[in-house]
Amino acid sequence: MPLLSTRKQEKKVKLTFANGLLFVEKEDGKQQAFPLEWFPKLLNATDEERADWSQTDKGIRFNQLDTDVSL
């Protein structure tokens, strides 16, 4: 009997910060921009804090900052 498993494919996104914006580029090449003013913790964060993120089912989680960005 075959063993079946269902795994969600991990979606990959690319994050960049420039000119007071957070850019999120999805796998399909589509890009969203978010003003950092909306996320004061990100606005004042160090590069190290911004680099510590993970993708969730609903968006991006900045672990050290306890901040979520919904996609």
Summary of the structure (lengths in Angstrom):
residues: 71
radius of gyration: 14.7
end to end distance: 39.5
largest distance: 56.3
contacts: 145
relative contact order: 0.19
helix: 17%
strand: 37%
